[in-house]
Amino acid sequence: MAILRADELRGMSIEELREKMADLKRELLKERASKAVAGAPSNPGRVREIKRTIARILTIMNEKKRNTA
């Protein structure tokens, strides 16, 4: 999955953001599992990218919730 920028995420609905976050969490779990089994991740920067994108999604979801309330 490609890295999602903030402007791309702001164009999505809350439900779409939840789906993307679930996909990213699954991907992060797979990366962590492969690291545990193999010892060294195939792409070490990928875990960091995934974690940052999840944080970006959570931030935008909170912004959207505050703007609607």
N, C-alpha and C positions, 0 to 999 in steps of 0.2 A: 504494500500500500504506500502510496506517495505521501509526502509530508503535506499537510493541509495548512494553508496560510490563514491568518485571521480574517481577511476580507472574504475568502471563500467560505469560511465557517459562519460568518455573520449572515450570509445569504441563505443558510439552511434553517429549517424549522427545528424546534426542540426535539421532536421525535427523530429526525434525521441525525441530529447531534448525538442522541442516545445510542442509535445504531452504530455510528462511527466509533463512539467510545467503546462499545462492547467489542467491536472488531479489533480495535487497537489493544484492548486488554487481553484478548485471546492471543494476539500476535506476541505481546509482551510475555505472556505465560510460556509460549512456545520457545521464545528466545532464551528465557531463563532456564527452561528445561534442557535445551540443547547445550547451554553453557554448563549445567550441572553434570550432564552425561559426558560430553566431549572434553570438557575442561576449558577450552578456549572458544569463544563465539566466532562464527564465520564472519560477522560484520560487527565489530565492537561498538561502533558509533550508532548502530541502529537502536539499541536499547535506550540510549539517551534521546534520540529523535522521537521515539514512541512516547516516552515519559513526558517530554515537552509538549507534544501534540495533545496528549490527554489533559495536561494542565491547561493548555490553550482552550480546549473544548469546555472544560469546567468553568473557566473564567467567562467565556462567552455565554454559556448557559445561565450563569448567575446574573450577568448583565441583562439578558433578555427577561429573566424573571423579575428583576427590579424595575425594569421599564414598563412591564405590563401591570404591575401591582400599584 
